[in-house]
Amino acid sequence: MNDFTSSIGQPNAVSIVFFFLFVAATLVITWFAAKKSRSASQFYAAGRSVTGLQNGLALAGDYMSAASFLGIAGLVALKGYDGLIYSIGFLVGWPIIMFLIAEPLRNLGKYTFADVVAYRLRQKPVRIAASVGSLMTVAFYLIAQMVGSGSLVTLMFGLPYEAAVIFVGAVMIAYVLFGGMLATTWVQIIKAVLLMGGATVIVFLVLSTYGFDPTVLFGAAAAKYGDKVLAPGGLVSNPWDALSLGIALMFGTAGLPHILMRFYTVPDAKAARKSVFYATGFISYFYILTFIIGFGAMVLVGHDVITRFDKGGNMAALLLAEVTGGTVFLGFIAAVAFATILAVVAGLTLAGATTFSHDLYVNVFKRGQATEQEEVKMAKRGTLFLGVLAVGLGIAFKGQNVAFMVGLAFAIAASANFPALLMSILWKRFSTTGAWASIATGSVLAVGLIILSPTVWVDVFGNKAALFPWKNPALISLPAAFLSGWAISLLCPDREAEEKYAEQKIRNYLAVGAE
């Protein structure tokens, strides 16, 4: 298909129409949600009125980013079987959330995961440390999404990159500023339905070419590019690097602030567990689809055409949509991909604004003495600040390889946020100083080692060899965070925190019993 001529790179009227229909519909939802987002509970947690099924869809919508859809499909299309490590890695973190995190998070917290970490520890130092971990995760994830959105809009709609980033930022701010969590929830639900629907149609069209037998498709891929595309080693040749990547994806999911805060939108822990159950089903289905889409693009589009448009393969799914469904279908899928970015950045912005207002402003600076009106006002100021910052960083990183930032966000979430959260829930002797040590160790090691890794030291800085051999540091940073939290807690015990552990367990179990 070297002679294939795609309309990608030219303004697509269909994608523009579909996209503006999505934006118009979601802004109408935001207008209605604004009337119900007066109090802190309504703004941060949609008044805890979201059902388990709705929250499951919203969780899936919040989690299934453009990196998942375009990135994984592209990795599979170019590297074959090894692209599955991302699909599986992104998925297997959900049982951890379901069995270890969801129930105590909903019972013990109020709006952020720092509520749980600080429940029996000293509020000020723990919330400052947890906020640093949260904001670092949000910032790196947000930069990657904003750069991706600017590039995608420039490619599909013909807008200048800067104008595209500003437009994304403006719509994102409108969702969060006026509609709060309720508007963000419905944006994510609509996006999840559109994304899974669009991906399903692509897979249907691909498999119809091969008698609806995936093994025939895989055989065609092997015939075209050799058996190596069906064997491991195409993407990650170092088994330690593969293990480190898997750890970051698996445990990082359980430390993402914009995912964890969704458990406060449901009325009780039972609904929180149902949310994870539904979300796991939706996400499992979606990642199976991305695997088929990747192999479909490998066979029907081809490596040469895919890399001609994007060396990383990020246009593989869009090219496959055009090959199988024509320009109109390409327009629809492109609009869905862009809607995907909008929904994710809205969730990230709300999580960051909540950290600013609830954790730092109310519980650190005001020592818990702020009114709800003051808290919501600060959250909206935080939304504006984060929105403007995201636009500025998106423009500043124009043309840069920011793929490492998603990996860094997961590495920080796995290394800084998850160990402190888990130990605060399960270990009686976990102390305030231990929490500080755990979060600081995980954050510093995750950031430092990824800077020294081939992803940044070689690919970004242009050095000949990396000082740290693996592309993901989680295999080092996550155990170090647990170890430092354990050791420092034993060296610097917190008797008051130990005494409150029984109260924490009782509150958790009473909440479960009340269901």
N, C-alpha and C positions, 0 to 999 in steps of 0.2 A: 504493500500500500504506500510505497514511496511517492507515488503520484497523487496521493490523496490531498485535496484542497479543503481546508477547514475554514469556517466562518469565524472561528475563535481569533480574537485580535481586532475584529471589526464590530462596531456598534450593532447590537442585536435587538431589534424592536420588540420581539416576543419577550425576551428576558427583562427588558425595561418595563413592559406592561405588567408582567407577572410580579416583578419586584415592587412596583409602586402599588399594586393591589394589596400585597402583603403588608407594606408599610402603612397604607391607608387603613386597612382592617385593624391592625394592631394599635394604631394611634386612636382609633375609635374606642377600642377596649381600654386604652390608657385613660381616655377622657372619663369613661364610666368608673374605672378603678380609682381615679383621683377623688371621687366623692366618698370613697370608703377607706381612704388612707390618711386619716387625721391623727390617730393615736400612734404611739410607738409600736404597739402590737400589730396594728393594721399595716403600718409602713414596713416593718421588718419581717413580719411573719404572716401577712394576709389575714390577720385576726384569728389565726389557727383554724381556719375554716375549710382548708383544702382536704379533699378525700384521699384515701390511699391510692386509688387508681389515678386520680388527677396528679398527685404528687409523684407517682411512679413515672408517668409520662413526662412531667416537668423535669424530674431528675435525669431521665434519658435525654431530653432536649438540652439540658444544661451540660451534659457530659459528652454528647456526640458532637464534637466540634468539627470545624472544617479540616483540621489536622487529621481527625479520624476518617472522615469521608474521602477527602482528596488525597491526603498523605498516605494512608494505609493502602488504598487502591493503587496509588502510584508505586509504592514500595513493592507490592505483590507483582504488579505489571512488569517491573524492571528486575526484581531480585528473585521472584518466585516464592517458594515455600516459606522462606525465612521471614517474609512479611507477616506471617501468622503470629510471630512472637509479639508483635504489637497488639494484634487483635485479642489474643489470649491474655496478654499482660494487662490490657485495659479492662478486661472482663473479670479476671479472677479476684480483683480487689473487692468486688461487691459482696461475696459471702462473708468476708472479714467484717465489712460494715454491718451486715445483717446480724451476725452472731455475737459480735463484740462491742459494736459502737452505737448502733441505732437506738436501742432501748435506753441505756443510761444517758445518752446524749439528750434525748427528748425529755427524760424524767428529771435530770439534774440541771440542765441549762435553760437559758431564757431566749437568747438570740444568737450567740456565737459559741464556737467550741471553747473559747477562753473561759466562758462561764463554768464549764465542767472542770477544766484544769485548775481554776482558781477557787472552786467551791469550798475546799477545806484548807487552802493555802492562803498566804498573805496576798491580798488583792493587788496592791500596787506593783510590786516587782514581777509577779507572775503575768499580770495582764500586759505589762510593757513588753516582756519577753515574747509572749504569745502573739502580741500585735505585730512585732517585728517579723516573726515567722509568717504570719498571715499576709502582711502587706508585701513582703518579698515575693511570696508565691503569686499573689494577685498581679503584682507589677510585671513580673517576667512573663506570665501567661498572657497578660493584656497586651504587652508589646508585640508578641508573636501574632496575636489575633488582629491587631490593628494594621501591622505591616501586611499580613495576608489579605485583609479586606481591601486595602488600598491597591495592592497588586491585582487582585481579582476584578475589582470594579474598573480599573484602568484597562485591563485586558478585554473585559466583556462589554463595557458600556462606552469606552472611548474617552472617559473623563480624565483630566490630569490627576496624577497620583495625590497631590496635596488636597485637591478639591474632594476627591473620593474619601480620604481619611477624615476630613472635616465633616463631610456629610454623615458618615458612619457615627462619628462622635456626637453630632447634634441629635440624631435619632435616638442613640443610646441614652443620652442624658434625658431626653424627653420621657422615655419609658420609665426610668428609675425615679427621676425628680418628681414627676406628677403622679405616677401610678404605683410606685413602690413595689413591694413583693407581689401584690395581686396582679398587676399588669405584667410584671416580669414572668410570673408563673404561666399566664395564658399565652404570652409570646412564645415561651418555651414549649408549651403543649402543642400549639399550632405548628411550630417549626418541626417538632419531633414527628408529628403525623405526616407532614409534607415530605420530610427527609426519608422516612421509612417507606412511604408510598412511592416516591420517585426511585429509590434504590430497588424496590421490588419490581417495578416496571422494567428497569434496565436489566435485571437478572432474568426476568421472564423472556425478554427479547433475545438475550444472549443464549439462554438454554434452549429456546425454541429452534435455534440454528443447529443444535446438537441433540435433538430428540429428547430434550429435558433429562439428559443423563450427564451429570457433572464429570463422570469418569471419561467420557468421550472428549469433553472440553480439555481435561488435564492431559489426555493422550495427544490431542492436537498441539498443546503447548510443548510437550516433550518432543514431538515430531519436528516442530519448528525450531526449537532452541536447545534441544538435547535434554537428557534425563536430569541434568544438574538443576533445572528449575523446579523439580519435584523433590529435591534433597536439601537437607539443611546445609548451611555454610555459605550461602550466597550473600547474605547481608552481614551476619555476625560470625566471623571465623574463630574468634577467641572464646572458648566456653566460659571463662571467667567474666568476660565482658557481657556475654549473653545472660549469665546469672545476675550480674549487677543491674542490667537493664530490666530484667524481669522483676527484681525486688523493688526497683523504683516505681515501676508501673503498678505493681500489685499493692504495695503499702502506701504509695503516694495518693492513690484514690481515696484512702481512708484518712487523708490529711488535707484534702483540698477544701478551703474555707467556703467556697461558693456551693459545694456539694453538701457539706455538713450543715450549713445553716438552713437547708431545705427541710430538715427534720423538725424544725420548730413551726412549720406551717400547718402541721396536722394536729388534730385534737388530743391524741394520746400515743403511747408507745406502741400499742397494737396497730394503729394506722401507720406508724413509722416503719414497723416491720413489713406491713403489706406494701408500703411504698418501695422498699428495697426488693421485695419479691417481684413486683411488677416491673420495676426498672431493670432488674437482672434479665428478665425474659425479653423485654424490648431491646436491650443492648446486645444480648446474645444473638438475637435474630438479625440485628443490624450488622454486627461484625461478621456473621456468616455471609451476608450479602456482599460486604466489601471484599471478601476473599474471592468470591465468584466474579465480581466486577473486575478485580485485578487481573485474573487469568483471562477473562473475556477481552480486556484491553490488550493484553499481551498477544493474543492470537488474532483478534479482529482488527486491531489498530497497528500494532507492531512497535518494537523498541525504537526504530529510527524516527517514526512519526512522533511518538511520545516525547522523545528527548529533543526533537526539533523545536517543540513548543516550550518545554521546560525540562532542564537537565535532571531535576529531581523527580520528575514524573507526576507532578501535582495536577497536570491537566488530563491525566489518563482517563478518569471517570467522565469528564466532560467530552473528550474526544469519542469515547465509546458511546455516550448518549447520542452524539451527532451521527455516528456510523449506523447505529441501530434504529434511531427514531427520527433522524433528520434535524433540520434547523429549529423547528418549533419545539421539539423535545429538548434540544440543547438549551434553548432559551429558558424553558421551565426549570431544568436541572441547575442552570447557572443562577437563576433567581433563588432557588432553594438553598444552594451553597452560600449565597450571600446572606440570606435570612438566617442560616445557621450561625454565621459569624455574629450577626446582630444580637441574636438570643444569648450567645455565650458571653459576649462583652457586657451585656446588660446584667447578667448574673454576677460576673466578676466585679463590676462597678458597685453593685449593691452590697456585695460582701465586703469590699474595701471601705465603703462609706459606713457600714455598720461597725466595722472595727474602729474607725476614726471616732464615731459618735458614742457608741455604747461602751467599748472597752477603754478608750483613751480619755475622751472628754468627760463622760459621766462617772466612770469608776476610778480613774486615775486623777484627773485634774479637779473634778468636782466632788470626789470621794463619795459618790452615790447620792448626792444631794440635789441633783438637777431635776427639774420638772419634765414631764413628757413633752410639753411644747418646746422646751429648750433642746431636748434630745433630738426630736424630729427636725427642728431647724438646723441643728448641727449636722445631722445626717444628710440633709439636702445641700448644705454647704460642702460637705465632703464629696457628694456626688458631683457637684460642679467642678470642684478641684480635681478629682480623679479623671473626670471627662476631659477637661482641658489638658491635664498632664498626659493622658493617653494619646490625645491628638498630637501634642507636641513631640512625644517620644516616637509615635508612629511616623511622623515626618522626619525626625532626626535619624531614624534607622532605615530610611529609604534605600533600597538597593542592597541592604546588608543581609547576610545569611543569618536569619534569626531562628532557624530550626532548633538550635541548641537551647533556646530559652524555654521551650515547652519541656524538654528533658530536664532543664534546671528547675523549673517550677515543680515537677513531679519529685525530683531529688530532694528539694527543700521540704516539700510536703511530707515525704516519707521519712526524712531524717530529723527534721525539727518539730513538726506538728504531731505526727503520729505517735512517736515514742512517749512524749510528754502526756498526750491524751490517754493513751492506753495505761501507762503506769499510774496516773492519777485515779483512774477508775478501779484498777485491779490490785494495786499494791499499797498496803496500809502505811508503810514506812517511807513512802515517797514524800520528800520535803520541798519547801519553797526553794532552797538553795539547789537542791537536786534538779528541780524543774528548770531553773535558770541555766544550770550547767548542761542539761540535756539539749535544750533548745539552742543555746549558743554553740555547743559543739557540733550539732547537726547542721546548723546554718553555715558556720564558718567552713567546715569541711566540704559541704556540698558545693558552695560557691568557689572555694579555693581550688579544689581538685578538678572541677569542670573547666576552670580557667586554664589549668595546667594540662588538660586532656587534649587529644588530637583535634577534637571538635572546635576548640577555641584557639589553643596555642599554635596549631598548624594551619587549620582552615581559615581562621579569622585574622590572626596576627602574622601569618606567613612564615613562621619558623620552620626549620627543616625537620625537627623531631620534637615530640611531646615529652614533657617532664613527668607526666602521669600516663601510664599506658592505656587505660580504659577510657571509653567515651562516656561512661556513666559512673559516678562515684558511690552509688548507694550501698554497694557491698562493703565499703569501708565506713562511710558516714553514718549509716543507720545503726550498725552494731556499736559504733563509737558513742552515738547519742544514748543508746540504752545503757551502755557500760558506765558512762560518765554520770548519768542520772542515778544509777544504782549506787556507784561508789561514793558520790558526793552526798547522797541522802544518808548513807550509813555514817559518813564522817561528820556530817552536820545535821543531826536529827532534829525533827520538828515535833515536839510532844503535843502541841495543840492540834496540829494536823492529824496526828495519829488518833487523838481522842475524837476528832470529828469524823473519822472514817466510819465508825459504827452508825453515826447519824446519816452519813451519805448512803450507806447500804440500806438502812431502814427506809429512807425517802424513796430510793429506787424500787425496793420491794413493795412498799405500800402503794406506789403508783401502779405497779403491775397488778397487785391484788384488787385495786379499785376498778380495773377494767372488767 
